[in-house]
């Protein structure tokens, strides 16, 4: 898919599913499914035993501190799709809300993620 994306100029198909999933209120049933849906990064640590979560988090924090980790700078604006992409997504969300496919709250949550 990355090879196809390299020459493409229309970015809307790549971000459409992201907003539709959030508008529908879809969730994942596992950490592996969450990675596939894009809710988690491929580099995110998955801990299957809940009793080991705190220990793993402490170890990750110590490792980040030891390597001098600094959080990345926050991106400015909406550089991917621009205003036309946001308008298209907002229009689809309005249609989904008015058609009864999503609730007003789902619409609010999906609209808030466009900022």
C-alpha positions as CSV (number, residue, x, y, z in Angstrom):
1,X,0.0,0.0,0.0
2,X,2.9,2.4,0.7
3,X,4.1,1.9,-2.9
4,X,0.7,3.0,-4.1
5,X,0.6,5.9,-1.7
6,X,3.9,7.3,-2.9
7,X,2.5,8.5,-6.3
8,X,-1.0,9.5,-5.1
9,X,-2.0,13.1,-4.7
10,X,-5.5,12.4,-3.3
11,X,-5.2,11.7,0.4
12,X,-8.9,11.5,1.2
13,X,-9.2,7.7,0.8
14,X,-6.6,7.2,3.5
15,X,-8.2,9.4,6.1
16,X,-11.9,8.7,5.3
17,X,-12.0,5.3,7.1
18,X,-10.4,6.9,10.2
19,X,-13.1,9.5,10.5
20,X,-15.9,7.0,9.6
21,X,-14.8,4.5,12.3
22,X,-14.8,7.3,14.9
23,X,-18.2,8.6,13.7
24,X,-19.7,5.1,13.9
25,X,-18.2,4.7,17.4
26,X,-16.4,1.5,16.3
27,X,-14.0,0.1,18.7
28,X,-11.5,-2.8,18.7
29,X,-11.9,-6.0,20.6
30,X,-8.2,-6.6,21.1
31,X,-4.9,-4.7,21.1
32,X,-3.9,-6.4,17.8
33,X,-7.1,-5.3,16.2
34,X,-6.6,-1.8,17.6
35,X,-3.2,-1.7,15.8
36,X,-4.7,-2.9,12.6
37,X,-7.4,-0.1,12.9
38,X,-4.8,2.5,13.5
39,X,-5.8,3.2,17.1
40,X,-2.3,2.1,18.3
41,X,1.0,2.6,16.7
42,X,2.9,-0.4,15.5
43,X,5.6,0.4,18.0
44,X,3.2,0.6,21.0
45,X,3.8,-2.0,23.7
46,X,1.1,-4.5,24.3
47,X,0.9,-6.2,27.8
48,X,-1.4,-9.2,27.9
49,X,-1.3,-9.6,31.7
50,X,-3.0,-6.7,33.5
51,X,-0.9,-7.4,36.6
52,X,2.3,-6.7,34.7
53,X,1.1,-3.3,33.2
54,X,2.5,-1.1,35.9
55,X,5.8,-2.8,36.0
56,X,6.1,-2.6,32.2
57,X,5.2,1.1,32.3
58,X,7.8,1.9,34.9
59,X,10.4,0.0,32.9
60,X,9.4,1.9,29.7
61,X,9.6,5.2,31.6
62,X,13.1,4.4,33.0
63,X,14.3,3.4,29.5
64,X,12.9,6.6,28.0
65,X,14.6,8.7,30.6
66,X,17.9,6.9,30.3
67,X,17.9,7.6,26.5
68,X,17.1,11.3,26.8
69,X,13.6,11.0,25.3
70,X,11.9,14.3,24.4
71,X,8.3,14.3,23.1
72,X,7.9,15.3,19.4
73,X,6.7,18.8,18.5
74,X,3.0,19.0,18.0
75,X,2.0,19.3,14.4
76,X,0.3,22.6,13.4
77,X,-2.9,22.8,11.4
78,X,-4.4,20.2,9.2
79,X,-1.7,19.5,6.6
80,X,-3.0,16.3,5.1
81,X,-6.4,17.1,3.4
82,X,-6.8,20.8,4.0
83,X,-10.1,22.6,4.2
84,X,-11.8,20.7,1.4
85,X,-11.0,17.3,3.1
86,X,-12.4,18.6,6.4
87,X,-15.6,19.8,4.6
88,X,-16.1,16.5,2.9
89,X,-15.7,14.6,6.1
90,X,-18.0,17.0,8.0
91,X,-20.6,16.6,5.3
92,X,-20.5,12.8,5.5
93,X,-20.8,13.0,9.3
94,X,-23.8,15.3,9.0
95,X,-25.5,12.8,6.6
96,X,-24.7,9.9,9.0
97,X,-26.2,11.9,11.9
98,X,-29.3,13.1,10.0
99,X,-29.8,9.6,8.6
100,X,-29.9,8.0,12.1
101,X,-26.7,6.0,11.6
102,X,-24.9,7.8,14.4
103,X,-26.0,9.8,17.5
104,X,-25.5,13.4,18.1
105,X,-22.8,12.6,20.6
106,X,-21.0,10.4,18.0
107,X,-21.2,13.3,15.7
108,X,-19.7,15.6,18.3
109,X,-16.8,13.2,19.1
110,X,-16.0,12.7,15.4
111,X,-16.2,16.5,14.7
112,X,-13.9,17.2,17.6
113,X,-11.2,14.9,16.2
114,X,-11.0,17.0,13.0
115,X,-9.4,19.9,14.8
